[in-house]
Amino acid sequence: MSVLQISDVTKIFASGNVVAVDTFSLEVADGELVCLLGPSGSGKSTLLRMVGGFERPSGGLITIDGEDITHLPPEKRPTGMVFQSHALWTHMNVFKNLAFGLKLRRLPADVIKQKVEAVLELVGLGGYGTRHVSQLSGGQQQRVALARSLVLEPKILLLDEPFASLDQHLRERLREEVRDIQQRLGITTLFVTHGQDEALAMADRIVVMRDGRTEQIDRPDVVYREPQTPFVAGFIGTMNLIEGEVSGGRFRRAGLAVELPVADGPAILAVRPEALELSASDAGAARVHRVTDYGTHGLVDLDLEDGTRLKSMVSHPDLFGSGQRVALAPKAVAAYRGDVRIYRS
């Protein structure tokens, strides 16, 4: 059942007449975690803020459990938002930060105490209630920000790049913890990030956004394996995108020739590094530029005759060296013409 429904929502900022979100639609099911993914300026944070009530849509409809909340203020929506900046009250201790919203609801003191202590245990901060926010690490502050939203028991949890200010190790650990908490509670979640690794690791579905519009909505594995547009292909993971011409059923570019059963004309060939096999060949289409050994695998940077740079993932990087000529054998490819995928092997 759809808990959150966004229908043809648009946001136009009067200053500069900027269209930040353009007729965007999305349904989020009960207990689902959906990630809004895209580069800066794609409209993902603006969309999240409209769901939370912090921005007013220029058009469209937002409903939760069938109730129109499009123009309700944040405090009257069944949503809880975790901001990138934490937005905690530094003059209060942890307990008071969490209890503030519950006091506004005029709950009894013993109920507030019980709820706050329970949610602190949930986020791994049991016993931290008397500590001031300034005494906490960045990761602990982010847990407090999450707890402050969860303690209000919202129907929809909104996460706006909550790990962006943290170092990589802590970011990876916290995203695992947040995903675990989200699944245990079964809380419907809309999560904004520009980090594809976070989206691939956490989401039930990914919404790839560009210029306020949807490029693709699907499961993480499908978005990675079957990008529908060249933008998605280039944005998700590492992808070799090669512009060339198709003639007589073959794609050609600077000495590279690949069978491609599509109509003649310009095309963009897309090949993942792990699907681009190499073999030593004096007549090969590419020359090795650099080899990087990561221990578990190697990454080979390649140059075609015209300087086009490609990447190949190899199991034995010691077999290749700078300046060596190699033949390329793509094992799986996709092809695009304009913004339309015309072939996938």
KOLTI-227861 format. One record per residue: residue number from 1; residue in three letters; x, y, z of N, C-alpha, C in turn. Coordinates in steps of 0.02 Angstrom, whole numbers. Example, Ala and Ser with C-alpha at 12.3 -4.5 7.8 and 13.67 -1.06 7.14 Angstrom:
residues 2
k r n_c1 n_c2 n_c3 ca_c1 ca_c2 ca_c3 c_c1 c_c2 c_c3
1 ALA 660 -284 390 615 -225 390 660 -165 390 .
2 SER 642 -112 354 684 -53 357 645 2 394 .
END
This chain:
residues 345
k r n_c1 n_c2 n_c3 ca_c1 ca_c2 ca_c3 c_c1 c_c2 c_c3
1 MET 42 -60 0 0 0 0 44 62 0 .
2 SER 25 111 -40 62 174 -44 48 217 18 .
3 VAL 100 233 56 93 278 114 104 350 93 .
4 LEU 156 362 54 172 429 30 160 432 -45 .
5 GLN 122 481 -66 110 490 -138 124 562 -157 .
6 ILE 169 570 -205 187 635 -232 163 637 -304 .
7 SER 119 684 -319 87 685 -385 99 752 -421 .
8 ASP 137 749 -475 150 807 -519 172 869 -480 .
9 VAL 216 859 -432 239 915 -390 291 956 -427 .
10 THR 282 1021 -425 328 1068 -457 348 1121 -406 .
11 LYS 411 1143 -411 435 1199 -370 473 1248 -413 .
12 ILE 447 1309 -417 479 1362 -455 498 1417 -406 .
13 PHE 562 1433 -402 584 1487 -359 577 1553 -397 .
14 ALA 542 1600 -365 527 1664 -398 590 1701 -417 .
15 SER 641 1699 -373 704 1734 -388 741 1695 -442 .
16 GLY 743 1724 -501 776 1692 -557 732 1645 -597 .
17 ASN 670 1637 -574 622 1594 -609 652 1524 -622 .
18 VAL 681 1496 -570 715 1432 -574 666 1376 -560 .
19 VAL 662 1327 -605 621 1267 -595 664 1215 -560 .
20 ALA 655 1209 -494 695 1162 -455 669 1091 -459 .
21 VAL 602 1084 -460 570 1018 -467 515 1026 -520 .
22 ASP 514 980 -567 471 987 -626 423 928 -633 .
23 THR 360 937 -614 307 886 -620 332 817 -599 .
24 PHE 353 813 -537 382 751 -510 328 709 -477 .
25 SER 328 644 -490 280 598 -460 316 537 -432 .
26 LEU 292 513 -374 323 455 -342 274 426 -291 .
27 GLU 272 360 -286 235 326 -233 284 286 -191 .
28 VAL 279 293 -125 323 256 -79 279 210 -36 .
29 ALA 296 146 -37 255 96 -2 270 95 72 .
30 ASP 226 65 110 233 58 182 297 20 198 .
31 GLY 340 50 240 401 18 261 458 21 211 .
32 GLU 449 55 156 499 57 103 549 113 116 .
33 LEU 612 102 98 662 155 99 679 172 27 .
34 VAL 661 233 8 673 257 -60 726 312 -57 .
35 CYS 776 307 -100 830 355 -102 823 401 -162 .
36 LEU 825 466 -149 828 516 -202 901 531 -215 .
37 LEU 925 513 -274 996 517 -291 1005 562 -352 .
38 GLY 1055 605 -347 1070 649 -404 1124 698 -386 .
39 PRO 1151 733 -436 1203 783 -423 1174 844 -390 .
40 SER 1217 889 -368 1195 953 -339 1152 990 -390 .
41 GLY 1096 1017 -367 1052 1054 -412 1001 1012 -448 .
42 SER 997 947 -430 949 903 -464 879 909 -436 .
43 GLY 871 942 -378 805 953 -349 787 905 -293 .
44 LYS 832 860 -275 814 808 -226 801 837 -156 .
45 SER 843 883 -132 832 912 -66 771 957 -65 .
46 THR 759 993 -119 699 1035 -124 637 992 -120 .
47 LEU 638 935 -154 580 889 -152 569 863 -81 .
48 LEU 624 844 -48 618 818 21 589 871 67 .
49 ARG 612 933 59 587 988 101 514 1003 88 .
50 MET 490 991 28 419 1000 14 378 945 49 .
51 VAL 404 884 51 369 831 86 367 846 161 .
52 GLY 421 876 187 424 893 258 388 957 276 .
53 GLY 368 997 227 332 1058 241 376 1120 247 .
54 PHE 440 1113 231 487 1169 238 492 1210 174 .
55 GLU 463 1185 120 455 1222 58 384 1212 34 .
56 ARG 355 1264 4 286 1259 -21 288 1243 -96 .
57 PRO 255 1190 -118 254 1174 -190 221 1229 -231 .
58 SER 244 1238 -292 212 1284 -338 152 1251 -372 .
59 GLY 151 1185 -370 95 1147 -399 102 1074 -381 .
60 GLY 46 1038 -388 47 967 -374 16 950 -307 .
61 LEU 20 886 -288 -13 861 -229 32 812 -191 .
62 ILE 34 817 -124 70 771 -82 21 743 -31 .
63 THR 15 676 -28 -30 645 21 8 593 61 .
64 ILE -13 585 124 12 531 168 -48 494 194 .
65 ASP -50 429 181 -108 387 198 -172 417 170 .
66 GLY -168 445 110 -226 473 76 -246 543 98 .
67 GLU -213 571 149 -230 638 173 -186 690 138 .
68 ASP -217 742 112 -182 796 79 -143 838 130 .
69 ILE -76 836 125 -35 875 172 6 928 134 .
70 THR -14 941 71 26 984 27 43 1051 58 .
71 HIS -5 1081 93 6 1149 119 6 1152 196 .
72 LEU 11 1095 228 15 1095 302 84 1117 325 .
73 PRO 90 1152 381 155 1169 409 190 1106 436 .
74 PRO 256 1108 444 293 1048 466 266 1016 530 .
75 GLU 248 1058 579 227 1030 643 160 994 641 .
76 LYS 123 1002 585 59 968 580 62 909 532 .
77 ARG 122 890 511 130 833 467 157 773 506 .
78 PRO 138 713 486 164 652 520 232 632 493 .
79 THR 277 681 491 344 670 464 397 690 515 .
80 GLY 455 659 510 512 678 552 572 687 506 .
81 MET 607 743 513 661 759 467 728 762 503 .
82 VAL 779 730 473 847 732 499 888 772 448 .
83 PHE 916 828 471 952 873 427 1027 855 426 .
84 GLN 1060 877 372 1132 867 366 1169 902 422 .
85 SER 1145 960 444 1179 1000 494 1162 980 566 .
86 HIS 1124 925 575 1100 900 640 1045 944 669 .
87 ALA 1055 1012 668 1005 1060 694 986 1045 766 .
88 LEU 1035 1029 808 1022 1016 878 1030 1080 919 .
89 TRP 997 1082 977 1004 1140 1022 1064 1127 1067 .
90 THR 1117 1165 1054 1180 1153 1089 1177 1173 1163 .
91 HIS 1128 1216 1183 1124 1237 1252 1085 1186 1295 .
92 MET 1058 1134 1262 1021 1083 1298 1060 1017 1299 .
93 ASN 1045 976 1349 1075 910 1348 1036 864 1301 .
94 VAL 1059 803 1294 1029 757 1246 956 743 1263 .
95 PHE 942 731 1327 874 716 1348 826 773 1329 .
96 LYS 846 835 1343 803 892 1329 792 902 1255 .
97 ASN 844 887 1214 836 892 1142 781 845 1118 .
98 LEU 781 784 1145 732 734 1123 663 747 1153 .
99 ALA 662 773 1214 598 782 1249 559 843 1225 .
100 PHE 593 889 1191 561 953 1174 496 942 1134 .
101 GLY 499 903 1081 440 892 1040 384 856 1077 .
102 LEU 403 811 1122 353 774 1161 318 820 1211 .
103 LYS 356 869 1238 325 917 1285 274 960 1250 .
104 LEU 289 977 1186 240 1016 1148 175 979 1138 .
105 ARG 179 913 1141 119 872 1135 85 861 1203 .
106 ARG 114 891 1254 86 889 1322 80 818 1349 .
107 LEU 130 777 1336 131 710 1363 154 711 1436 .
108 PRO 132 665 1478 154 663 1548 230 652 1552 .
109 ALA 260 677 1605 332 674 1614 358 602 1614 .
110 ASP 321 557 1645 346 487 1647 344 455 1578 .
111 VAL 295 473 1538 290 446 1470 347 474 1427 .
112 ILE 361 538 1435 417 569 1399 482 534 1416 .
113 LYS 493 524 1481 555 491 1503 562 421 1473 .
114 GLN 507 385 1473 508 317 1446 523 316 1372 .
115 LYS 491 361 1334 501 364 1262 573 385 1244 .
116 VAL 598 435 1280 666 460 1266 718 406 1280 .
117 GLU 712 373 1337 761 322 1355 758 263 1305 .
118 ALA 698 246 1282 691 190 1235 724 206 1168 .
119 VAL 714 267 1144 742 284 1079 818 294 1083 .
120 LEU 843 316 1140 915 321 1148 948 252 1147 .
121 GLU 915 204 1177 939 135 1173 939 110 1101 .
122 LEU 886 129 1065 879 107 995 937 131 952 .
123 VAL 960 193 963 1014 221 921 1083 211 952 .
124 GLY 1086 171 1005 1151 155 1035 1179 209 1080 .
125 LEU 1135 250 1110 1157 303 1154 1125 298 1223 .
126 GLY 1112 237 1245 1085 228 1312 1130 257 1365 .
127 GLY 1103 297 1411 1142 328 1464 1173 394 1445 .
128 TYR 1159 419 1384 1188 482 1361 1141 542 1373 .
129 GLY 1085 532 1406 1035 584 1412 1059 647 1446 .
130 THR 1104 642 1495 1127 701 1532 1185 737 1499 .
131 ARG 1212 709 1445 1268 742 1411 1245 799 1368 .
132 HIS 1286 852 1366 1271 908 1322 1294 891 1251 .
133 VAL 1260 921 1203 1274 907 1133 1347 922 1116 .
134 SER 1375 975 1146 1443 995 1132 1494 942 1155 .
135 GLN 1474 896 1197 1518 844 1221 1518 782 1177 .
136 LEU 1478 783 1124 1470 724 1081 1511 730 1018 .
137 SER 1530 673 990 1564 671 925 1513 683 870 .
138 GLY 1538 693 809 1493 705 752 1445 647 741 .
139 GLY 1471 585 748 1428 527 739 1375 522 793 .
140 GLN 1393 538 855 1345 537 910 1292 591 901 .
141 GLN 1313 650 878 1264 703 865 1215 682 811 .
142 GLN 1239 647 760 1193 624 708 1145 573 735 .
143 ARG 1167 530 781 1122 482 813 1068 519 854 .
144 VAL 1088 572 888 1039 612 926 988 643 880 .
145 ALA 1011 670 823 966 699 774 916 648 748 .
146 LEU 940 587 736 895 533 714 846 516 769 .
147 ALA 871 510 831 827 493 887 774 545 898 .
148 ARG 792 609 888 744 663 899 685 658 850 .
149 SER 698 633 790 644 623 742 605 560 759 .
150 LEU 639 506 777 606 442 790 562 444 852 .
151 VAL 582 485 902 544 485 964 473 511 954 .
152 LEU 462 549 900 396 576 885 352 525 847 .
153 GLU 382 467 832 347 412 798 313 436 734 .
154 PRO 352 464 687 322 488 625 303 431 578 .
155 LYS 256 444 534 239 395 483 292 393 428 .
156 ILE 323 452 415 374 457 363 437 488 393 .
157 LEU 493 453 385 558 480 406 593 510 345 .
158 LEU 616 572 352 649 608 298 722 619 317 .
159 LEU 768 597 276 839 603 290 872 644 234 .
160 ASP 899 702 252 929 747 202 1005 745 208 .
161 GLU 1036 700 170 1109 691 170 1138 691 240 .
162 PRO 1113 648 284 1132 651 355 1204 632 369 .
163 PHE 1238 599 322 1307 576 335 1359 617 298 .
164 ALA 1338 670 264 1383 707 219 1443 737 255 .
165 SER 1436 757 319 1490 791 354 1536 742 391 .
166 LEU 1523 677 386 1561 628 424 1615 596 380 .
167 ASP 1668 569 413 1720 536 374 1694 469 347 .
168 GLN 1729 442 299 1703 384 261 1689 324 306 .
169 HIS 1736 308 352 1727 249 394 1664 256 437 .
170 LEU 1656 315 468 1597 327 510 1533 329 469 .
171 ARG 1539 357 409 1480 361 364 1456 291 347 .
172 GLU 1502 246 331 1483 178 314 1451 142 373 .
173 ARG 1479 152 433 1452 119 492 1382 145 509 .
174 LEU 1373 211 505 1308 240 523 1254 222 473 .
175 ARG 1271 218 409 1219 201 361 1195 130 372 .
176 GLU 1239 85 394 1218 17 411 1172 17 472 .
177 GLU 1189 58 521 1148 63 582 1080 92 566 .
178 VAL 1079 145 526 1015 177 509 971 130 470 .
179 ARG 1000 93 423 961 45 384 933 -10 429 .
180 ASP 973 -32 477 950 -83 524 892 -58 566 .
181 ILE 898 3 591 844 34 632 781 42 589 .
182 GLN 790 67 528 732 77 484 695 12 471 .
183 GLN 732 -42 461 700 -106 447 667 -136 510 .
184 ARG 699 -126 568 669 -152 630 604 -116 646 .
185 LEU 603 -50 635 543 -11 649 491 -17 593 .
186 GLY 514 -35 533 469 -37 476 444 31 456 .
187 ILE 485 83 467 462 151 454 476 171 382 .
188 THR 427 200 349 433 223 280 482 281 279 .
189 THR 531 278 233 586 326 234 602 352 165 .
190 LEU 612 418 162 635 451 101 703 481 118 .
191 PHE 754 461 80 823 476 97 858 511 38 .
192 VAL 887 569 51 921 608 -1 996 599 5 .
193 THR 1029 586 -51 1102 584 -52 1127 598 -122 .
194 HIS 1190 621 -127 1223 624 -192 1275 569 -197 .
195 GLY 1280 527 -144 1327 472 -143 1297 408 -169 .
196 GLN 1319 385 -227 1290 325 -256 1303 264 -214 .
197 ASP 1359 262 -177 1373 204 -135 1321 197 -80 .
198 GLU 1300 254 -51 1247 253 1 1182 229 -28 .
199 ALA 1165 254 -87 1102 235 -118 1100 161 -134 .
200 LEU 1155 135 -163 1158 65 -181 1156 20 -120 .
201 ALA 1186 43 -64 1190 2 -4 1126 2 37 .
202 MET 1088 57 36 1033 66 83 963 58 53 .
203 ALA 954 76 -9 887 86 -35 852 22 -57 .
204 ASP 786 21 -49 744 -29 -82 734 -10 -155 .
205 ARG 726 56 -166 723 83 -234 762 148 -236 .
206 ILE 790 162 -295 826 224 -306 789 266 -358 .
207 VAL 782 331 -343 755 378 -392 814 422 -414 .
208 VAL 836 413 -476 891 454 -502 860 517 -531 .
209 MET 882 575 -506 854 639 -526 906 681 -564 .
210 ARG 879 721 -610 921 767 -649 878 827 -669 .
211 ASP 901 886 -652 866 948 -670 793 947 -649 .
212 GLY 779 920 -589 712 921 -561 666 867 -587 .
213 ARG 691 823 -630 651 771 -660 679 701 -643 .
214 THR 637 651 -654 657 582 -643 691 554 -705 .
215 GLU 751 526 -696 785 491 -750 768 416 -748 .
216 GLN 764 388 -687 750 316 -681 730 301 -609 .
217 ILE 681 256 -600 661 231 -534 663 155 -537 .
218 ASP 703 125 -493 705 52 -493 746 27 -433 .
219 ARG 751 -38 -425 792 -68 -374 865 -51 -387 .
220 PRO 907 -48 -335 977 -31 -345 1012 -75 -396 .
221 ASP 1001 -141 -394 1036 -185 -440 1015 -173 -512 .
222 VAL 951 -155 -523 927 -142 -590 955 -76 -616 .
223 VAL 956 -25 -573 983 40 -594 1057 32 -614 .
224 TYR 1093 -10 -577 1164 -20 -593 1173 -60 -657 .
225 ARG 1135 -115 -664 1145 -160 -721 1112 -135 -785 .
226 GLU 1055 -100 -777 1015 -81 -835 997 -7 -835 .
227 PRO 1047 37 -837 1031 109 -839 992 126 -902 .
228 GLN 938 164 -894 893 178 -950 917 235 -994 .
229 THR 959 279 -966 983 337 -1004 1059 343 -997 .
230 PRO 1093 377 -1043 1165 386 -1036 1184 425 -973 .
231 PHE 1140 469 -949 1154 505 -887 1158 457 -829 .
232 VAL 1109 412 -823 1109 362 -769 1170 317 -776 .
233 ALA 1185 297 -837 1243 253 -849 1307 285 -825 .
234 GLY 1314 350 -837 1375 385 -816 1376 406 -744 .
235 PHE 1317 409 -712 1313 434 -643 1319 377 -592 .
236 ILE 1292 319 -609 1292 262 -562 1353 218 -575 .
237 GLY 1397 214 -527 1457 173 -534 1505 203 -585 .
238 THR 1554 164 -604 1602 185 -656 1581 154 -722 .
239 MET 1577 195 -773 1554 172 -838 1597 202 -893 .
240 ASN 1617 161 -941 1649 187 -1002 1595 207 -1050 .
241 LEU 1591 271 -1067 1543 297 -1116 1582 320 -1177 .
242 ILE 1571 288 -1233 1610 300 -1293 1565 323 -1349 .
243 GLU 1574 383 -1373 1534 408 -1429 1565 386 -1495 .
244 GLY 1523 362 -1540 1549 339 -1604 1493 331 -1655 .
245 GLU 1507 293 -1707 1459 283 -1761 1447 208 -1772 .
246 VAL 1384 192 -1787 1366 124 -1806 1358 122 -1882 .
247 SER 1392 73 -1912 1387 63 -1984 1391 -11 -1999 .
248 GLY 1340 -36 -2033 1340 -107 -2051 1340 -154 -1992 .
249 GLY 1308 -133 -1938 1303 -176 -1879 1364 -176 -1835 .
250 ARG 1409 -128 -1844 1468 -123 -1801 1477 -51 -1776 .
251 PHE 1492 -46 -1712 1507 19 -1682 1582 31 -1690 .
252 ARG 1600 92 -1711 1670 107 -1723 1689 174 -1691 .
253 ARG 1750 172 -1661 1778 233 -1633 1853 224 -1624 .
254 ALA 1893 261 -1660 1965 265 -1650 1998 196 -1645 .
255 GLY 1984 153 -1693 2015 87 -1694 1976 33 -1657 .
256 LEU 1927 54 -1617 1885 6 -1581 1825 -13 -1625 .
257 ALA 1812 -77 -1632 1754 -100 -1670 1718 -154 -1630 .
258 VAL 1652 -143 -1620 1611 -189 -1580 1547 -204 -1618 .
259 GLU 1528 -267 -1622 1465 -284 -1654 1407 -253 -1616 .
260 LEU 1363 -219 -1653 1306 -185 -1622 1248 -188 -1671 .
261 PRO 1200 -234 -1660 1145 -244 -1708 1090 -191 -1703 .
262 VAL 1108 -129 -1722 1059 -75 -1722 1066 -37 -1788 .
263 ALA 1018 7 -1800 1020 46 -1862 1082 91 -1865 .
264 ASP 1105 105 -1925 1163 149 -1933 1150 218 -1904 .
265 GLY 1202 249 -1880 1197 317 -1854 1240 326 -1793 .
266 PRO 1239 386 -1764 1279 398 -1704 1253 357 -1645 .
267 ALA 1297 340 -1599 1277 302 -1540 1328 312 -1485 .
268 ILE 1306 300 -1424 1351 300 -1366 1354 228 -1340 .
269 LEU 1414 200 -1339 1424 132 -1314 1442 137 -1240 .
270 ALA 1409 96 -1198 1420 96 -1126 1446 27 -1105 .
271 VAL 1504 27 -1071 1535 -36 -1049 1563 -26 -979 .
272 ARG 1541 -68 -931 1570 -66 -864 1642 -90 -866 .
273 PRO 1686 -63 -823 1756 -86 -821 1763 -161 -810 .
274 GLU 1718 -189 -769 1722 -261 -755 1700 -303 -814 .
275 ALA 1668 -271 -864 1645 -308 -924 1691 -296 -984 .
276 LEU 1746 -260 -973 1792 -246 -1028 1856 -287 -1018 .
277 GLU 1860 -343 -1054 1917 -388 -1047 1975 -365 -1092 .
278 LEU 2036 -378 -1068 2096 -358 -1104 2138 -418 -1121 .
279 SER 2175 -412 -1176 2225 -462 -1194 2281 -427 -1231 .
280 ALA 2343 -449 -1218 2401 -419 -1251 2396 -430 -1326 .
281 SER 2407 -376 -1365 2404 -381 -1438 2439 -321 -1469 .
282 ASP 2488 -335 -1511 2524 -280 -1544 2478 -239 -1590 .
283 ALA 2424 -271 -1611 2376 -237 -1656 2315 -213 -1618 .
284 GLY 2318 -212 -1551 2260 -194 -1510 2238 -122 -1520 .
285 ALA 2175 -108 -1505 2147 -42 -1516 2167 8 -1462 .
286 ALA 2195 -15 -1406 2209 30 -1351 2280 19 -1325 .
287 ARG 2303 70 -1289 2369 66 -1257 2360 79 -1183 .
288 VAL 2396 41 -1142 2391 48 -1069 2423 114 -1048 .
289 HIS 2385 153 -1012 2410 217 -985 2438 208 -915 .
290 ARG 2400 173 -873 2420 164 -803 2386 103 -775 .
291 VAL 2420 69 -728 2391 11 -693 2392 24 -619 .
292 THR 2334 17 -586 2329 26 -514 2310 -40 -482 .
293 ASP 2352 -62 -436 2340 -127 -403 2307 -115 -335 .
294 TYR 2245 -139 -327 2208 -131 -265 2211 -193 -221 .
295 GLY 2253 -240 -238 2259 -301 -199 2210 -355 -221 .
296 THR 2146 -341 -214 2095 -390 -235 2083 -388 -310 .
297 HIS 2100 -332 -342 2091 -324 -414 2135 -266 -438 .
298 GLY 2137 -258 -503 2174 -202 -531 2130 -160 -576 .
299 LEU 2147 -96 -583 2111 -51 -628 2161 -26 -680 .
300 VAL 2145 -39 -742 2190 -19 -797 2160 39 -835 .
301 ASP 2196 95 -837 2175 152 -878 2203 143 -948 .
302 LEU 2160 152 -997 2177 138 -1067 2165 200 -1110 .
303 ASP 2203 207 -1164 2192 260 -1212 2180 230 -1281 .
304 LEU 2125 252 -1314 2115 235 -1384 2160 280 -1426 .
305 GLU 2160 269 -1491 2204 305 -1537 2194 381 -1534 .
306 ASP 2132 402 -1521 2118 474 -1519 2122 503 -1449 .
307 GLY 2148 464 -1400 2155 488 -1332 2096 476 -1287 .
308 THR 2042 446 -1313 1985 429 -1271 2007 382 -1215 .
309 ARG 1991 400 -1152 2014 362 -1094 1960 312 -1073 .
310 LEU 1980 249 -1065 1937 196 -1042 1966 163 -980 .
311 LYS 1925 125 -944 1948 89 -884 1926 16 -889 .
312 SER 1971 -28 -867 1956 -99 -865 1976 -127 -797 .
313 MET 1932 -169 -768 1947 -202 -705 1975 -272 -721 .
314 VAL 2033 -287 -693 2066 -351 -708 2083 -388 -644 .
315 SER 2087 -455 -649 2104 -496 -592 2179 -498 -579 .
316 HIS 2218 -491 -633 2291 -496 -627 2324 -434 -657 .
317 PRO 2328 -381 -617 2356 -319 -643 2430 -325 -663 .
318 ASP 2465 -375 -636 2536 -384 -652 2547 -405 -724 .
319 LEU 2495 -425 -760 2501 -446 -829 2505 -387 -877 .
320 PHE 2493 -326 -852 2489 -267 -895 2536 -213 -871 .
321 GLY 2565 -176 -919 2611 -123 -901 2601 -62 -944 .
322 SER 2624 -4 -920 2617 59 -955 2647 55 -1025 .
323 GLY 2610 79 -1075 2633 80 -1144 2615 18 -1184 .
324 GLN 2593 -34 -1151 2577 -97 -1184 2514 -90 -1227 .
325 ARG 2514 -119 -1286 2454 -119 -1328 2412 -180 -1310 .
326 VAL 2346 -169 -1308 2300 -223 -1289 2238 -222 -1334 .
327 ALA 2209 -281 -1342 2145 -288 -1377 2089 -285 -1326 .
328 LEU 2033 -256 -1346 1976 -248 -1301 1920 -295 -1322 .
329 ALA 1890 -329 -1272 1835 -375 -1286 1778 -362 -1237 .
330 PRO 1732 -316 -1255 1675 -303 -1210 1630 -364 -1205 .
331 LYS 1615 -386 -1144 1573 -445 -1133 1500 -427 -1123 .
332 ALA 1485 -366 -1105 1416 -343 -1097 1416 -268 -1112 .
333 VAL 1370 -247 -1156 1368 -177 -1175 1296 -153 -1177 .
334 ALA 1290 -88 -1175 1226 -54 -1189 1242 1 -1239 .
335 ALA 1191 22 -1276 1200 76 -1324 1142 124 -1319 .
336 TYR 1158 188 -1329 1108 241 -1324 1112 285 -1386 .
337 ARG 1054 310 -1404 1050 361 -1457 1006 417 -1429 .
338 GLY 1036 474 -1420 1003 527 -1382 996 504 -1309 .
339 ASP 936 509 -1280 924 487 -1212 889 420 -1210 .
340 VAL 888 384 -1266 852 320 -1270 902 262 -1275 .
341 ARG 892 211 -1234 933 151 -1241 907 111 -1300 .
342 ILE 952 95 -1347 931 60 -1407 955 -12 -1409 .
343 TYR 998 -30 -1361 1023 -99 -1360 1053 -115 -1293 .
344 ARG 1045 -179 -1271 1079 -203 -1211 1093 -277 -1220 .
345 SER 1155 -298 -1211 1171 -368 -1218 1168 -403 -1151 .
END
